[in-house]
């Protein structure tokens, strides 16, 4: 039996490790009973969703719905009402994951008509209603599950589900604290020893067996608590809770992303992107953090994504070619700046800071290099404090266009008196890039328009 754990992935994302996907694919190949096939499809759908492979994810959910629908028919023919209720509930859950709220609700109501005294069915009802945005029904169903729980592990699963429906409230926090405390209590010592003996670590949203349910529940409960602390502004408590998750699984992507948000460290972001380079939440957070002056080292997948986010068009297009079904990569490519003036179609242009930033990491082709040599560019720039050569001249050497550092090959005198750190209109050519700055040949400097 599935161990009653179907945790909504609301507010949480994680990349599916190759190992976890492989395990689910093996489960599909080796175990042909309904619950094994169903849990594998649901897990694969959730894992694909956290990779933002949404077409693949929906395909898995559709297969789960087909399995549940077939099981409903077979159970009805056999007059097995308990099995019929279970299949109906899972059909409703699959529909909820597919975004069909009306059908999900209808199926869940039917399931509870046949299994109104079954806590697991109410838990599934609650999860489905959370997924389709019906919080009051989700909370009501979760409270029913808690009231009907008949063992300690299931009770804590249902408490977690209830807490998830309540949002960031005091009751939700009390429930989550209680879940974590009880899971770490002596009552579950034997289960923890068995987990340690088997070196289990997989986290699934639809967990089969007590060990998988325990690991998944402890993971989700602590992550939700950490998120609540973070939103409340208690950075120390949030960090400590994220770190407690990482002690059990050091590549947990949600925890690593949380640490990165708190530290704003490029090193922490690098670790988070290695754990899940396709998390839209992480990508958007990293985009909000830009600009910065840190280098992206290495050629890992996470590093490639970070380069693409910094404006490296070539990196973005290479990722799109390699991951054509990934919606996160599509999003990056769709929002990247197309450096049209590098295609040799114009002789003058007004580049944006994002376009200039892309040149810091972009490897120019021979054609692009020739186009750049012919280009005259104009942009608003500000310069670092300068010296006044005379009443008619100002000397500048370094400055910025937007957030992009620029420098001249040597201190350059401009006719006129210009104040530092104020917008000025610069006409220039780009000679190259060095030390995280664009090397500029200035042609004219004037007051900003």
VODREN-493272 format. One record per residue (C-alpha): z, x, y; residue in one letter. Coordinates in pm, whole numbers, always signed. Each point is the difference from the previous one (the first is absolute). Layout:
<r zz="Z" xx="X" yy="Y" resn="A"/>
...
***
This chain:
<r zz="+0" xx="+0" yy="+0" resn="X"/>
<r zz="-52" xx="+105" yy="+358" resn="X"/>
<r zz="+346" xx="+83" yy="+123" resn="X"/>
<r zz="-1" xx="-268" yy="+270" resn="X"/>
<r zz="-95" xx="+251" yy="+265" resn="X"/>
<r zz="-297" xx="-89" yy="+213" resn="X"/>
<r zz="+88" xx="+156" yy="+333" resn="X"/>
<r zz="-203" xx="-98" yy="+304" resn="X"/>
<r zz="-158" xx="+303" yy="+162" resn="X"/>
<r zz="+65" xx="-134" yy="+348" resn="X"/>
<r zz="+65" xx="+273" yy="+257" resn="X"/>
<r zz="-41" xx="+272" yy="-262" resn="X"/>
<r zz="-286" xx="+209" yy="-102" resn="X"/>
<r zz="-44" xx="+277" yy="-255" resn="X"/>
<r zz="-295" xx="+174" yy="-158" resn="X"/>
<r zz="-49" xx="-41" yy="-373" resn="X"/>
<r zz="+37" xx="+335" yy="-168" resn="X"/>
<r zz="-268" xx="+91" yy="-248" resn="X"/>
<r zz="+271" xx="-15" yy="-265" resn="X"/>
<r zz="+100" xx="-356" yy="+80" resn="X"/>
<r zz="-359" xx="-122" yy="+6" resn="X"/>
<r zz="-63" xx="+179" yy="-328" resn="X"/>
<r zz="+306" xx="-164" yy="-153" resn="X"/>
<r zz="-120" xx="-346" yy="+96" resn="X"/>
<r zz="-348" xx="+70" yy="-132" resn="X"/>
<r zz="+152" xx="+117" yy="-327" resn="X"/>
<r zz="+208" xx="-316" yy="-13" resn="X"/>
<r zz="-316" xx="-208" yy="+38" resn="X"/>
<r zz="-168" xx="+193" yy="-282" resn="X"/>
<r zz="+290" xx="+5" yy="-245" resn="X"/>
<r zz="+197" xx="-321" yy="+53" resn="X"/>
<r zz="-191" xx="-326" yy="-21" resn="X"/>
<r zz="+274" xx="-259" yy="+31" resn="X"/>
<r zz="+0" xx="-222" yy="+307" resn="X"/>
<r zz="+292" xx="+153" yy="+188" resn="X"/>
<r zz="-117" xx="+359" yy="-55" resn="X"/>
<r zz="-349" xx="-78" yy="+122" resn="X"/>
<r zz="+130" xx="-208" yy="+290" resn="X"/>
<r zz="+253" xx="+254" yy="+126" resn="X"/>
<r zz="-259" xx="+278" yy="-18" resn="X"/>
<r zz="-249" xx="-201" yy="+207" resn="X"/>
<r zz="+261" xx="-93" yy="+261" resn="X"/>
<r zz="+127" xx="+357" yy="+24" resn="X"/>
<r zz="-350" xx="+142" yy="+30" resn="X"/>
<r zz="-75" xx="-253" yy="+272" resn="X"/>
<r zz="+312" xx="+99" yy="+193" resn="X"/>
<r zz="-63" xx="+370" yy="-50" resn="X"/>
<r zz="-360" xx="-35" yy="+121" resn="X"/>
<r zz="+121" xx="-204" yy="+297" resn="X"/>
<r zz="+231" xx="+280" yy="+111" resn="X"/>
<r zz="-300" xx="+233" yy="-11" resn="X"/>
<r zz="-187" xx="-252" yy="+218" resn="X"/>
<r zz="-259" xx="-42" yy="-274" resn="X"/>
<r zz="+4" xx="-368" yy="+72" resn="X"/>
<r zz="-312" xx="-106" yy="-189" resn="X"/>
<r zz="+130" xx="+169" yy="-314" resn="X"/>
<r zz="+343" xx="-151" yy="+59" resn="X"/>
<r zz="-136" xx="-354" yy="+29" resn="X"/>
<r zz="-203" xx="+51" yy="-316" resn="X"/>
<r zz="+320" xx="+80" yy="-191" resn="X"/>
<r zz="+179" xx="-305" yy="+143" resn="X"/>
<r zz="-297" xx="-218" yy="-95" resn="X"/>
<r zz="+19" xx="+131" yy="-357" resn="X"/>
<r zz="+374" xx="-72" yy="-4" resn="X"/>
<r zz="-71" xx="-356" yy="+109" resn="X"/>
<r zz="-261" xx="-38" yy="-275" resn="X"/>
<r zz="+248" xx="+125" yy="-259" resn="X"/>
<r zz="+269" xx="-238" yy="+120" resn="X"/>
<r zz="-241" xx="-294" yy="+14" resn="X"/>
<r zz="-115" xx="+64" yy="-356" resn="X"/>
<r zz="+360" xx="+26" yy="-116" resn="X"/>
<r zz="+81" xx="-331" yy="+169" resn="X"/>
<r zz="-272" xx="-175" yy="-200" resn="X"/>
<r zz="+110" xx="+158" yy="-328" resn="X"/>
<r zz="+367" xx="-80" yy="+63" resn="X"/>
<r zz="-81" xx="-360" yy="+87" resn="X"/>
<r zz="-201" xx="-41" yy="-320" resn="X"/>
<r zz="+290" xx="+142" yy="-200" resn="X"/>
<r zz="+249" xx="-226" yy="+183" resn="X"/>
<r zz="+195" xx="+312" yy="+94" resn="X"/>
<r zz="+139" xx="-118" yy="+334" resn="X"/>
<r zz="+209" xx="+311" yy="+65" resn="X"/>
<r zz="-306" xx="+223" yy="-41" resn="X"/>
<r zz="-203" xx="-242" yy="+209" resn="X"/>
<r zz="+253" xx="+19" yy="+285" resn="X"/>
<r zz="-3" xx="+382" yy="-11" resn="X"/>
<r zz="-379" xx="+18" yy="+4" resn="X"/>
<r zz="-16" xx="-253" yy="+282" resn="X"/>
<r zz="+248" xx="+197" yy="+209" resn="X"/>
<r zz="-199" xx="+321" yy="-46" resn="X"/>
<r zz="-321" xx="-182" yy="+84" resn="X"/>
<r zz="+169" xx="-108" yy="+323" resn="X"/>
<r zz="+112" xx="+356" yy="+72" resn="X"/>
<r zz="-353" xx="+130" yy="-54" resn="X"/>
<r zz="-136" xx="-265" yy="+237" resn="X"/>
<r zz="+261" xx="+102" yy="+258" resn="X"/>
<r zz="-112" xx="+362" yy="-26" resn="X"/>
<r zz="-355" xx="-122" yy="+54" resn="X"/>
<r zz="+113" xx="-180" yy="+315" resn="X"/>
<r zz="-49" xx="-359" yy="-127" resn="X"/>
<r zz="+322" xx="-154" yy="+128" resn="X"/>
<r zz="-79" xx="-361" yy="-81" resn="X"/>
<r zz="-86" xx="+61" yy="-364" resn="X"/>
<r zz="+285" xx="+246" yy="-42" resn="X"/>
<r zz="+247" xx="-263" yy="+121" resn="X"/>
<r zz="-148" xx="-271" yy="-225" resn="X"/>
<r zz="+20" xx="+223" yy="-306" resn="X"/>
<r zz="+354" xx="+109" yy="+77" resn="X"/>
<r zz="+117" xx="-359" yy="+46" resn="X"/>
<r zz="-151" xx="-88" yy="-336" resn="X"/>
<r zz="+169" xx="+298" yy="-166" resn="X"/>
<r zz="+342" xx="-102" yy="+130" resn="X"/>
<r zz="-51" xx="-357" yy="-125" resn="X"/>
<r zz="-10" xx="+142" yy="-351" resn="X"/>
<r zz="+258" xx="+276" yy="+53" resn="X"/>
<r zz="+235" xx="-117" yy="+272" resn="X"/>
<r zz="+294" xx="+174" yy="-170" resn="X"/>
<r zz="-175" xx="+337" yy="-35" resn="X"/>
<r zz="+105" xx="+264" yy="+253" resn="X"/>
<r zz="-306" xx="+219" yy="-63" resn="X"/>
<r zz="-234" xx="-285" yy="+92" resn="X"/>
<r zz="+185" xx="-60" yy="+326" resn="X"/>
<r zz="-15" xx="+372" yy="+75" resn="X"/>
<r zz="-377" xx="-4" yy="-49" resn="X"/>
<r zz="-18" xx="-309" yy="+222" resn="X"/>
<r zz="+189" xx="+182" yy="+275" resn="X"/>
<r zz="-218" xx="+312" yy="-22" resn="X"/>
<r zz="-319" xx="-206" yy="+14" resn="X"/>
<r zz="+116" xx="-198" yy="+301" resn="X"/>
<r zz="+93" xx="+319" yy="+186" resn="X"/>
<r zz="-348" xx="+135" yy="-64" resn="X"/>
<r zz="-166" xx="-308" yy="+149" resn="X"/>
<r zz="+229" xx="-21" yy="+301" resn="X"/>
<r zz="+232" xx="-290" yy="-90" resn="X"/>
<r zz="+341" xx="+159" yy="+60" resn="X"/>
<r zz="+214" xx="-314" yy="-17" resn="X"/>
<r zz="-137" xx="-93" yy="-342" resn="X"/>
<r zz="+34" xx="+362" yy="-110" resn="X"/>
<r zz="+366" xx="+7" yy="+102" resn="X"/>
<r zz="+77" xx="-333" yy="-168" resn="X"/>
<r zz="-162" xx="+112" yy="-326" resn="X"/>
<r zz="+181" xx="+336" yy="+13" resn="X"/>
<r zz="+336" xx="-170" yy="+41" resn="X"/>
<r zz="-77" xx="-209" yy="-310" resn="X"/>
<r zz="-76" xx="+317" yy="-194" resn="X"/>
<r zz="+327" xx="+162" yy="+108" resn="X"/>
<r zz="+196" xx="-310" yy="-103" resn="X"/>
<r zz="-164" xx="-8" yy="-345" resn="X"/>
<r zz="+17" xx="+373" yy="-83" resn="X"/>
<r zz="+149" xx="+70" yy="-341" resn="X"/>
<r zz="+34" xx="+381" yy="-1" resn="X"/>
<r zz="+99" xx="+266" yy="+252" resn="X"/>
<r zz="-333" xx="+180" yy="+34" resn="X"/>
<r zz="-193" xx="-321" yy="+49" resn="X"/>
<r zz="+260" xx="-120" yy="+250" resn="X"/>
<r zz="-56" xx="+308" yy="+212" resn="X"/>
<r zz="-376" xx="-44" yy="-24" resn="X"/>
<r zz="+36" xx="-352" yy="+134" resn="X"/>
<r zz="+237" xx="+118" yy="+273" resn="X"/>
<r zz="-266" xx="+248" yy="+109" resn="X"/>
<r zz="-263" xx="-271" yy="+5" resn="X"/>
<r zz="+231" xx="-221" yy="+208" resn="X"/>
<r zz="+69" xx="+285" yy="+242" resn="X"/>
<r zz="-377" xx="+54" yy="+35" resn="X"/>
<r zz="-48" xx="-360" yy="+110" resn="X"/>
<r zz="+273" xx="+17" yy="+265" resn="X"/>
<r zz="-152" xx="+269" yy="+218" resn="X"/>
<r zz="+215" xx="+252" yy="+184" resn="X"/>
<r zz="+316" xx="-209" yy="+8" resn="X"/>
<r zz="+365" xx="+72" yy="-67" resn="X"/>
<r zz="-12" xx="-201" yy="-323" resn="X"/>
<r zz="-302" xx="+195" yy="-116" resn="X"/>
<r zz="+174" xx="+331" yy="+65" resn="X"/>
<r zz="+314" xx="-112" yy="-184" resn="X"/>
<r zz="-208" xx="-100" yy="-301" resn="X"/>
<r zz="-188" xx="+328" yy="-7" resn="X"/>
<r zz="+318" xx="+206" yy="+31" resn="X"/>
<r zz="+150" xx="-197" yy="-286" resn="X"/>
<r zz="-310" xx="+56" yy="-215" resn="X"/>
<r zz="+4" xx="+375" yy="+57" resn="X"/>
<r zz="+376" xx="+29" yy="-54" resn="X"/>
<r zz="-10" xx="-194" yy="-326" resn="X"/>
<r zz="-300" xx="+189" yy="-135" resn="X"/>
<r zz="+182" xx="+327" yy="+66" resn="X"/>
<r zz="+327" xx="-127" yy="-151" resn="X"/>
<r zz="+141" xx="+80" yy="-346" resn="X"/>
<r zz="-138" xx="-333" yy="-125" resn="X"/>
<r zz="-347" xx="+156" yy="-21" resn="X"/>
<r zz="+108" xx="+348" yy="-114" resn="X"/>
<r zz="-151" xx="-34" yy="-348" resn="X"/>
<r zz="-330" xx="-117" yy="+143" resn="X"/>
<r zz="-6" xx="+295" yy="+241" resn="X"/>
<r zz="+64" xx="+239" yy="-289" resn="X"/>
<r zz="-291" xx="-148" yy="-192" resn="X"/>
<r zz="-225" xx="+34" yy="+304" resn="X"/>
<r zz="+106" xx="+364" yy="+39" resn="X"/>
<r zz="-56" xx="+68" yy="-370" resn="X"/>
<r zz="-353" xx="-135" yy="+15" resn="X"/>
<r zz="-63" xx="+161" yy="+340" resn="X"/>
<r zz="-134" xx="-334" yy="+123" resn="X"/>
<r zz="-118" xx="-19" yy="+359" resn="X"/>
<r zz="-282" xx="-256" yy="+27" resn="X"/>
<r zz="+33" xx="-271" yy="+261" resn="X"/>
<r zz="-185" xx="-326" yy="-59" resn="X"/>
<r zz="+2" xx="-334" yy="+177" resn="X"/>
<r zz="-21" xx="-185" yy="-332" resn="X"/>
<r zz="+241" xx="+190" yy="-222" resn="X"/>
<r zz="+31" xx="-41" yy="-375" resn="X"/>
<r zz="+335" xx="+87" yy="-154" resn="X"/>
<r zz="+342" xx="+74" yy="+144" resn="X"/>
<r zz="-62" xx="+366" yy="+82" resn="X"/>
<r zz="-314" xx="-65" yy="+204" resn="X"/>
<r zz="+167" xx="-297" yy="+169" resn="X"/>
<r zz="+307" xx="+207" yy="+92" resn="X"/>
<r zz="-206" xx="+286" yy="+148" resn="X"/>
<r zz="-229" xx="-232" yy="+195" resn="X"/>
<r zz="+287" xx="-211" yy="+132" resn="X"/>
<r zz="+209" xx="+297" yy="+117" resn="X"/>
<r zz="-306" xx="+151" yy="+166" resn="X"/>
<r zz="-97" xx="-320" yy="+184" resn="X"/>
<r zz="+352" xx="-90" yy="+107" resn="X"/>
<r zz="+72" xx="+339" yy="+156" resn="X"/>
<r zz="-339" xx="+10" yy="+174" resn="X"/>
<r zz="+60" xx="-340" yy="+154" resn="X"/>
<r zz="+348" xx="+104" yy="+114" resn="X"/>
<r zz="-140" xx="+318" yy="+154" resn="X"/>
<r zz="-264" xx="-202" yy="+184" resn="X"/>
<r zz="+268" xx="-229" yy="+141" resn="X"/>
<r zz="+205" xx="+297" yy="+123" resn="X"/>
<r zz="-313" xx="+150" yy="+157" resn="X"/>
<r zz="-94" xx="-320" yy="+184" resn="X"/>
<r zz="+357" xx="-29" yy="+126" resn="X"/>
<r zz="-23" xx="+350" yy="+147" resn="X"/>
<r zz="+249" xx="+163" yy="-239" resn="X"/>
<r zz="-215" xx="+304" yy="-73" resn="X"/>
<r zz="+273" xx="+196" yy="-180" resn="X"/>
<r zz="+77" xx="-282" yy="-242" resn="X"/>
<r zz="-369" xx="-73" yy="-55" resn="X"/>
<r zz="-75" xx="+364" yy="-76" resn="X"/>
<r zz="+292" xx="+29" yy="-240" resn="X"/>
<r zz="-119" xx="-309" yy="-189" resn="X"/>
<r zz="-359" xx="+123" yy="-18" resn="X"/>
<r zz="+129" xx="+334" yy="-126" resn="X"/>
<r zz="+205" xx="-174" yy="-271" resn="X"/>
<r zz="-326" xx="-150" yy="-127" resn="X"/>
<r zz="-170" xx="+340" yy="+2" resn="X"/>
<r zz="+277" xx="+148" yy="-214" resn="X"/>
<r zz="-114" xx="-226" yy="-283" resn="X"/>
<r zz="-372" xx="+31" yy="+70" resn="X"/>
<r zz="-106" xx="+273" yy="+241" resn="X"/>
<r zz="-353" xx="-133" yy="+51" resn="X"/>
<r zz="+101" xx="-355" yy="+95" resn="X"/>
<r zz="-257" xx="-72" yy="+274" resn="X"/>
<r zz="+188" xx="-272" yy="+188" resn="X"/>
<r zz="+306" xx="+222" yy="+33" resn="X"/>
<r zz="-210" xx="+300" yy="+105" resn="X"/>
<r zz="-178" xx="-212" yy="+262" resn="X"/>
<r zz="+338" xx="-115" yy="+129" resn="X"/>
<r zz="+122" xx="+358" yy="+31" resn="X"/>
<r zz="-319" xx="+89" yy="+189" resn="X"/>
<r zz="+44" xx="-288" yy="+244" resn="X"/>
<r zz="+353" xx="+114" yy="+73" resn="X"/>
<r zz="-74" xx="+369" yy="+39" resn="X"/>
<r zz="-350" xx="-12" yy="+155" resn="X"/>
<r zz="-49" xx="+330" yy="-180" resn="X"/>
<r zz="-352" xx="+102" yy="-106" resn="X"/>
<r zz="+151" xx="+148" yy="-315" resn="X"/>
<r zz="+163" xx="-331" yy="-92" resn="X"/>
<r zz="-321" xx="-189" yy="+75" resn="X"/>
<r zz="-184" xx="+244" yy="-226" resn="X"/>
<r zz="+235" xx="-82" yy="-287" resn="X"/>
<r zz="-37" xx="-372" yy="+61" resn="X"/>
<r zz="-379" xx="+22" yy="+2" resn="X"/>
<r zz="+5" xx="+198" yy="-324" resn="X"/>
<r zz="+200" xx="-282" yy="-160" resn="X"/>
<r zz="-227" xx="-277" yy="+133" resn="X"/>
<r zz="-292" xx="+107" yy="+219" resn="X"/>
<r zz="-136" xx="-357" yy="+1" resn="X"/>
<r zz="+299" xx="-185" yy="+143" resn="X"/>
<r zz="-118" xx="-194" yy="+305" resn="X"/>
<r zz="+356" xx="-17" yy="+132" resn="X"/>
<r zz="+28" xx="+380" yy="-17" resn="X"/>
<r zz="-349" xx="+47" yy="+146" resn="X"/>
<r zz="+75" xx="-224" yy="+298" resn="X"/>
<r zz="+334" xx="+168" yy="+59" resn="X"/>
<r zz="-169" xx="+342" yy="-6" resn="X"/>
<r zz="-266" xx="-123" yy="+244" resn="X"/>
<r zz="+275" xx="-116" yy="+238" resn="X"/>
<r zz="+156" xx="+345" yy="-23" resn="X"/>
<r zz="-320" xx="+177" yy="+101" resn="X"/>
<r zz="-75" xx="+205" yy="+200" resn="X"/>
<r zz="+185" xx="+311" yy="-106" resn="X"/>
<r zz="-65" xx="+370" yy="-14" resn="X"/>
<r zz="+82" xx="+59" yy="-367" resn="X"/>
<r zz="-260" xx="+137" yy="-238" resn="X"/>
<r zz="-100" xx="-178" yy="-320" resn="X"/>
<r zz="+26" xx="+261" yy="-272" resn="X"/>
<r zz="-151" xx="-12" yy="-347" resn="X"/>
<r zz="-276" xx="-203" yy="-161" resn="X"/>
<r zz="+198" xx="-261" yy="-192" resn="X"/>
<r zz="-96" xx="-366" yy="+16" resn="X"/>
<r zz="+288" xx="-69" yy="+238" resn="X"/>
<r zz="-115" xx="+283" yy="+229" resn="X"/>
<r zz="-357" xx="-132" yy="-3" resn="X"/>
<r zz="+120" xx="-345" yy="+106" resn="X"/>
<r zz="+211" xx="+147" yy="+281" resn="X"/>
<r zz="-300" xx="+201" yy="+123" resn="X"/>
<r zz="-210" xx="-315" yy="+0" resn="X"/>
<r zz="+269" xx="-177" yy="+202" resn="X"/>
<r zz="-4" xx="+282" yy="+253" resn="X"/>
<r zz="-369" xx="-66" yy="+65" resn="X"/>
<r zz="-179" xx="+214" yy="-258" resn="X"/>
<r zz="-303" xx="-223" yy="-58" resn="X"/>
<r zz="-132" xx="+216" yy="-281" resn="X"/>
<r zz="+328" xx="-26" yy="-189" resn="X"/>
<r zz="+2" xx="-379" yy="+45" resn="X"/>
<r zz="-354" xx="-40" yy="-130" resn="X"/>
<r zz="+68" xx="+229" yy="-296" resn="X"/>
<r zz="+303" xx="-211" yy="-91" resn="X"/>
<r zz="-207" xx="-317" yy="+29" resn="X"/>
<r zz="-257" xx="+143" yy="-238" resn="X"/>
<r zz="+269" xx="+98" yy="-250" resn="X"/>
<r zz="+202" xx="-324" yy="+30" resn="X"/>
<r zz="-255" xx="-274" yy="+76" resn="X"/>
<r zz="+232" xx="-281" yy="-113" resn="X"/>
<r zz="+296" xx="+108" yy="+211" resn="X"/>
<r zz="+65" xx="-227" yy="+296" resn="X"/>
<r zz="+229" xx="+251" yy="+170" resn="X"/>
<r zz="-281" xx="+255" yy="+9" resn="X"/>
<r zz="-240" xx="-269" yy="+122" resn="X"/>
<r zz="+245" xx="-72" yy="+281" resn="X"/>
<r zz="+16" xx="+365" yy="+101" resn="X"/>
<r zz="-379" xx="+32" yy="-2" resn="X"/>
<r zz="-45" xx="-326" yy="+191" resn="X"/>
<r zz="+231" xx="+113" yy="+279" resn="X"/>
<r zz="-104" xx="+363" yy="+15" resn="X"/>
<r zz="-184" xx="+111" yy="+307" resn="X"/>
<r zz="-370" xx="+55" yy="-61" resn="X"/>
<r zz="-90" xx="+316" yy="+193" resn="X"/>
<r zz="-347" xx="-125" yy="+89" resn="X"/>
<r zz="-68" xx="+281" yy="+246" resn="X"/>
<r zz="+14" xx="+251" yy="-285" resn="X"/>
<r zz="-311" xx="-154" yy="-150" resn="X"/>
<r zz="-220" xx="+154" yy="+270" resn="X"/>
<r zz="-104" xx="-335" yy="+147" resn="X"/>
<r zz="+127" xx="+69" yy="+355" resn="X"/>
<r zz="+37" xx="+295" yy="+236" resn="X"/>
<r zz="+305" xx="-130" yy="+188" resn="X"/>
<r zz="+304" xx="-196" yy="-114" resn="X"/>
<r zz="+353" xx="-103" yy="+92" resn="X"/>
<r zz="+206" xx="+74" yy="-313" resn="X"/>
<r zz="+328" xx="-169" yy="-83" resn="X"/>
<r zz="+309" xx="+201" yy="-93" resn="X"/>
<r zz="-36" xx="-125" yy="-359" resn="X"/>
<r zz="-355" xx="+138" yy="-17" resn="X"/>
<r zz="+112" xx="+333" yy="+137" resn="X"/>
<r zz="+299" xx="+9" yy="-235" resn="X"/>
<r zz="-238" xx="-43" yy="-294" resn="X"/>
<r zz="-175" xx="+323" yy="+97" resn="X"/>
<r zz="+320" xx="+197" yy="-59" resn="X"/>
<r zz="-33" xx="-54" yy="-375" resn="X"/>
<r zz="-367" xx="-94" yy="-35" resn="X"/>
<r zz="-229" xx="+260" yy="-160" resn="X"/>
<r zz="-317" xx="-13" yy="+208" resn="X"/>
<r zz="-337" xx="-6" yy="-172" resn="X"/>
<r zz="-280" xx="+217" yy="+138" resn="X"/>
<r zz="-159" xx="-308" yy="+156" resn="X"/>
<r zz="+329" xx="-106" yy="+160" resn="X"/>
<r zz="+53" xx="+350" yy="+134" resn="X"/>
<r zz="-342" xx="-5" yy="+168" resn="X"/>
<r zz="+69" xx="-346" yy="+143" resn="X"/>
<r zz="+335" xx="+116" yy="+136" resn="X"/>
<r zz="-159" xx="+302" yy="+166" resn="X"/>
<r zz="-232" xx="-230" yy="+196" resn="X"/>
<r zz="+268" xx="-249" yy="+101" resn="X"/>
<r zz="+157" xx="-33" yy="+340" resn="X"/>
<r zz="+324" xx="-198" yy="-23" resn="X"/>
<r zz="+219" xx="-165" yy="+260" resn="X"/>
<r zz="+361" xx="-117" yy="-40" resn="X"/>
<r zz="+325" xx="-37" yy="+190" resn="X"/>
<r zz="+224" xx="+301" yy="-56" resn="X"/>
<r zz="+335" xx="+125" yy="+120" resn="X"/>
<r zz="+95" xx="+363" yy="+28" resn="X"/>
<r zz="+310" xx="+211" yy="-37" resn="X"/>
<r zz="+159" xx="+145" yy="+314" resn="X"/>
<r zz="-248" xx="+226" yy="+172" resn="X"/>
<r zz="-13" xx="+264" yy="+266" resn="X"/>
<r zz="-164" xx="-42" yy="+339" resn="X"/>
<r zz="-245" xx="+283" yy="+63" resn="X"/>
<r zz="-50" xx="-113" yy="+355" resn="X"/>
<r zz="+2" xx="-316" yy="+205" resn="X"/>
<r zz="-345" xx="-74" yy="-139" resn="X"/>
<r zz="+53" xx="+84" yy="-371" resn="X"/>
<r zz="+225" xx="-100" yy="-292" resn="X"/>
<r zz="+20" xx="+193" yy="-326" resn="X"/>
<r zz="+46" xx="-178" yy="-334" resn="X"/>
<r zz="-7" xx="+128" yy="-357" resn="X"/>
<r zz="+153" xx="-266" yy="-230" resn="X"/>
<r zz="+40" xx="-377" yy="+0" resn="X"/>
<r zz="-66" xx="-320" yy="-191" resn="X"/>
<r zz="-254" xx="-277" yy="-30" resn="X"/>
<r zz="+216" xx="-288" yy="-111" resn="X"/>
<r zz="+211" xx="+158" yy="-274" resn="X"/>
<r zz="-254" xx="+272" yy="-87" resn="X"/>
<r zz="+79" xx="+352" yy="+115" resn="X"/>
<r zz="-275" xx="+185" yy="+181" resn="X"/>
<r zz="-26" xx="+352" yy="+134" resn="X"/>
<r zz="-252" xx="+220" yy="+173" resn="X"/>
<r zz="-98" xx="+341" yy="-131" resn="X"/>
<r zz="+165" xx="+147" yy="+309" resn="X"/>
<r zz="+177" xx="-127" yy="+313" resn="X"/>
<r zz="-259" xx="-180" yy="+209" resn="X"/>
<r zz="-3" xx="-57" yy="+375" resn="X"/>
<r zz="-118" xx="-338" yy="+128" resn="X"/>
<r zz="-99" xx="-75" yy="+354" resn="X"/>
<r zz="+260" xx="-225" yy="+159" resn="X"/>
<r zz="+372" xx="-55" yy="-23" resn="X"/>
<r zz="+96" xx="-194" yy="-314" resn="X"/>
<r zz="+347" xx="-102" yy="-114" resn="X"/>
<r zz="+106" xx="+78" yy="-358" resn="X"/>
<r zz="+91" xx="-276" yy="-245" resn="X"/>
<r zz="-213" xx="-258" yy="+180" resn="X"/>
<r zz="-328" xx="-155" yy="-119" resn="X"/>
<r zz="-312" xx="+192" yy="+108" resn="X"/>
<r zz="-362" xx="-54" yy="-92" resn="X"/>
<r zz="-130" xx="+292" yy="-208" resn="X"/>
<r zz="-362" xx="+66" yy="-91" resn="X"/>
<r zz="-23" xx="+247" yy="-286" resn="X"/>
<r zz="-155" xx="+130" yy="-317" resn="X"/>
<r zz="+186" xx="+62" yy="-326" resn="X"/>
<r zz="-17" xx="+355" yy="-130" resn="X"/>
<r zz="+219" xx="-43" yy="-307" resn="X"/>
<r zz="+356" xx="-53" yy="-120" resn="X"/>
<r zz="+283" xx="+249" yy="-31" resn="X"/>
<r zz="+378" xx="-24" yy="-38" resn="X"/>
<r zz="-2" xx="-383" yy="-8" resn="X"/>
<r zz="-187" xx="-15" yy="+332" resn="X"/>
<r zz="-360" xx="-50" yy="+101" resn="X"/>
<r zz="-158" xx="+300" yy="+170" resn="X"/>
<r zz="-170" xx="-137" yy="+311" resn="X"/>
<r zz="-268" xx="+131" yy="+238" resn="X"/>
<r zz="+75" xx="-178" yy="+330" resn="X"/>
<r zz="-299" xx="-97" yy="+213" resn="X"/>
<r zz="+163" xx="-207" yy="+276" resn="X"/>
<r zz="+343" xx="-131" yy="+100" resn="X"/>
<r zz="+55" xx="-283" yy="+245" resn="X"/>
<r zz="+244" xx="-276" yy="+82" resn="X"/>
<r zz="+22" xx="-271" yy="-262" resn="X"/>
<r zz="-193" xx="-315" yy="+71" resn="X"/>
***
